[in-house]
Amino acid sequence: MEMIRVNSTAIVAIGYDEESQRMKITFKQGHTYDFCRVPKHIFEGFHRASSKGTYYNSHIRDKYQC
């Protein structure tokens, strides 16, 4: 999975595999987490969001555990 570096105070990089609907997020603390069954539009919104942390908290956090 290709990881895309992002401009964020909390997040370093994000990645998405459309076939498996798996998303990875690498946080600045150094941890990388997997998220499962993430719809493509959620990843695309996350990638476009001006505030990655706000989008993560509103649309991803605690919703797509593997």
N, C-alpha and C positions, 0 to 999 in steps of 0.2 A: 504494500500500500504506500503510495506516495504521500509524504507529509509536506504540508504547505506552511511555511513560516508566516505568522500573522503579527500585526502590530497591536499589542495588547499589554496591559500592565500585569495581567495574571496568566496569560496563555502564550506559549511559545509557538506551537504548531498544531495543525489539525489535519486529519486525513479521513478519507471515506472510500469504501469499496461498495459500489452500487449493486453488484451481484449479490453479496451477502448482507447488505444493509448494515455493515459494521463501520463504526466511526471510532477514531482514536483522537484523544486530546492529550497533548503534553503541556503540563503546567510549569510555570517558572520555578516552583519548588523542586522540580526534577522528576515528578511522578507522571507516568503515562497511563491513562485509563481507557478501557474499551467500553463502547456502548453498542448495544445490539438492537436490531430491528428499527433502525433510525430511518424514517422516510427521507427520500432525497431532498424534498423541499425544506426539511428542517436543516440539513447540512448546508444547503445553498443559502438559506437565510442566515445561518451562523457565519458562513464565510463572508457574506456581504455586510453583516452588522457593523455599525460604527463602534459599538461597545460589545466586544466579545463576552466580557464577564456578565453584563446585564442580560444578553441573549441566552447565555448558558444557564444562568439562574432562573430565567423565566420559561425557557422552552426545553431544556435538556436535563438539568440536574434532577436526580431521583426519578426519572421517567423511563430510561432505556437501559436498565441493568441487564447484564448478560447472565 
